[in-house]
């Protein structure tokens, strides 16, 4: 039986993460996303995903130092970033830069476990630098080079803004990255595993995943949410609730709602909502207030709950992130999941090759071109 979109199809077994859509639960390696969001750090979460369990204090310290020393990107990559057209979307820039970095790797086609971990570290470390440099180049600002005395998230904000990172912003973004780090067999992760199943290289799989994440039905939804919030905010004579009703009556989709797996509220959205509320209060903004009214209206009208993209938009805008960089921040987090899944695929590989059901015409007669 054909299931369009592979809805409900179990394609493989994995011990990386677990979702219970009915209960609204998400775990990484058996640890609740709520515990990780509250108690962990992004770097510790990456270690957990890559190695299967939480690190000791010394293991985490050594791991963080190892990643920190890899943050600088080659001059050739900086030259590539500056050569791309100004209209290039940051995700296209990121995708192109990752592919270019692969061409500089002398062991590109080696897919042994130790080498895959090394490649994962390199890609993990360089992505924040590529994103921050792209942002500053687009603004015509001087590049701010990475520091090794800061953790990954604090260093990213340092490179992005060129000022000492605000501890509240660091914590908010770090928690956001944890929440976006991994999510079982989503579209971009599946595309990376397909690449790995062909025994293509790590960079090829990450490029595939990056391109897949760009789609508005996947990672691009948070940017769409922010556009919606700005539109609602401008409607002085129309309340958010009225706006929602008008959109639904017109057959329009409200971005940031509903999920293929979760039947109730996305557990990541619960954590992001708390982050958004705290940032809004700190910054004196009303994005969360608007979002909460939209959330209530959509639930009443359609019975749908927010997904991870809905409150992520408010978190990102409060961090001063331009809309077009929302998806790159998603990629900066999800690189943890992509690399983990690729390493798992390489270890127990079988070529991913599903079947299709043909529904076209059969046994047609070939006519010469003169008779057509």
LOTIVO-801306 format. One record per residue (C-alpha): y, z, x. Coordinates in steps of 0.2 Angstrom, whole numbers, plus 2048, in hexadecimal, padded with zeros to 3 digits. Each point is the difference from the previous one (the first is absolute). Example, Ala and Ser with C-alpha at 12.3 -4.5 7.8 and 13.67 -1.06 7.14 Angstrom:
2
7EA82783E 8117FD806 
//
This chain:
372
800800800 8117FB807 80D80E801 8117F8802 80A80980F 7EF808804 80580E7F4 7F480E801 7F57F780D 7F980B80E 8017F5810 7FB80C80D 7FD812805 80D80A80B 803812805 8137FE803 8088057EF 7FB8047EE 8087FD7F0 7FC8087EF 80A7F67F4 7FB80A7F1 806811808 80E7F880A 7F9806811 8027F8811 7F8806810 8007FB812 7F0804809 7FD80D7F3 811808801 80B8017F0 8107F5801 80A80F7FA 7FA80B80E 8047F280D 8117FD7F8 805812801 7F8806810 7FC7F180B 80A7F480A 7FF7ED801 7F9800811 7F380D7FC 7FB7F67F1 7FE7F080B 7F580A80B 7F68067F1 7FD7EE7FA 7FC7F9811 7F480E806 7F98077F0 807812801 81080A803 805802813 801811809 812804807 7FC7F9811 7F87F07F8 80F7FD7F5 80C80380F 7F77F480B 7FF7F37F2 8128017FC 8057FE813 7F47F1801 8087F77F1 812804806 7FE7F8811 7FB7F07F7 8107FE7F6 80A7F480A 7FD7ED7FC 8007F280D 8107F7803 7F77F07FA 7FE8087EF 813806800 8047EE803 7F57FA7F2 80980C7F4 8117FA805 7FB7ED7FE 7FB8017EE 80C7F97F3 80B80D7F8 7F87FD7EE 7EF805806 7F980E7F6 7FC80F80B 7EE7FF7FA 7FF7EE807 808806810 7F380E801 7F17F57FD 8067F380D 80380E80D 7EF8077FE 7F87EF802 80B7FD80F 7FB811808 7EE7FB7FD 8037F180B 80580B80E 7F080B800 7F57FA80E 7F18087F6 8057F87EF 7EE7FB7FC 7F780F806 7FA80A7F1 7F780E807 8038127F9 80A80780F 80B7F0801 8038007ED 806812801 80C7FA80E 8067F27F6 80380B7F1 80A80C80A 80B7F2807 8037F87EF 8038127F8 80D80480E 80A7EF800 8027FD7ED 80E80D7FE 8097F980F 7FF7EE7F9 8068067EF 80F80A807 8057F280C 7FF7F37F2 80C80B7F6 80D80380D 8007ED805 8037FC7EE 80F80C800 8067F9811 7FE811808 7FA805811 7EE804802 7FB812801 7F080280B 7F280C7FC 7FF811806 7F0809805 8068127FC 8007FC7ED 7F17FE7F5 7FD7EF7F8 80A8037F0 80F808809 8007F380D 8017F27F3 80F8087F7 808802812 7FD7ED804 8067FB7EE 81080A7FF 804804812 8038127FD 7F7810801 7F48007F1 80380C7F1 7F180C7FF 7FF7FE7ED 8007ED801 7F380180D 7F580B7F6 8037F57F0 7FB7F0809 7F2808809 7F88067EF 8047EE7F9 7F67F880E 7F180C7FE 8007FC7ED 8007ED804 7F480180F 7F07FB7F7 7F97FC7EF 7EE7F9800 7FE7EE7FD 8117FA7FB 8047ED802 808801811 7F280B807 7F37F57F9 8087F1808 7FF809811 7EE8047FE 7FC7EE7FB 8087FB811 7F680D809 7F07FA7F8 8037EF808 801809810 8127FA802 80C80B80A 8098107FB 8117F7800 7FA7F27F5 7FA80D7F3 81080A801 80A7EF7FE 7F57FC7F0 8038127F9 8137FF803 8017EF7F7 7F68077F2 80B8107FE 80F7F57FE 7FB7FB7EE 80A8077F2 7F08067F8 7FC80A80F 80C80780D 80F7F77F9 80180A7F0 80B80E808 80E7F3803 7FF7FA7EF 8018127F9 81080280A 8087F07F8 7FB8077EF 808811803 8107F8806 8007F57F0 7FE80F7F5 80D809809 80D7F27FC 7FC8017EE 80E80C7FB 7FD7FE7ED 7ED7FF801 7F680F803 7F07FF80C 7F68037F0 8087F27F7 7FF7F480E 7ED803802 7FE7FD7ED 80A7EF801 7F67FB80F 7EF8037F8 8057F87F0 8057F080A 7EF800808 806806811 7F680A80D 807811805 7FC801813 7F880F808 7F58047F1 7ED7FF7FD 7F27FF80D 7F07F7801 7F6810804 80A80F7FA 7FF8047ED 80E80D801 80E80380D 7FD7FA811 7FE81080B 80B7F980D 80E7FD7F3 7FF8137FC 804804813 80D7F2801 8098067F1 803811808 8067F8810 80C7F57F5 80780F7F7 803809810 8097F2808 80A7FB7F1 8068127FF 804800812 80A7F0800 8088037EF 7F87F07F8 7F97FD7EF 7F27F4803 7F380D7FC 8088047F0 8007EE7FA 7EE7FE806 7FA80F7F6 8087F97F0 7F87EF803 7EF809804 80180A7EF 8057F07F6 7F27F5808 7F380E7FD 8068027ED 8007ED7FD 7F17FA80B 7F680F805 8027FB812 80480C80F 8097FD810 7F77F980F 804803812 80E7F3801 80A8077F2 807810809 7FE7F9811 80F7F57FC 80B80F7FD 7FA808810 8047F080B 8117FE7F9 804812803 7FB7FD812 80D7F2801 7F37F3801 8057EE7FA 7F57F97F2 7F97F380B 7F980D80C 7F68097F2 7F07F6803 801801813 8008137FE 7F17FF7F5 7F87F580E 80580D80D 7F680D7F7 7F17F57FA 7FC7FA812 7F6810801 7F57FB7F2 7FF7EE805 7FA804812 7F480D7FA 7F87F47F4 7FF7F280D 7F880C80C 7F38057F3 7FC7EE7FC 7FD7FB812 7F480F802 7F57FB7F1 8047EE7FE 7FA7F47F4 80A7F07FC 8098027EF 7FC7F17F6 8008027ED 7FA7F37F4 80A7F67F3 7FB7F97EF 8047ED7FF 8087FB7EF 8057EE804 7F97F07FB 7EF7FA808 7F77F0805 8107F57FE 7FE7ED805 80A7FB80F 80B7F17FC 8077F480D 813801802 8027F07F7 7F88067F0 8098107FE 
//
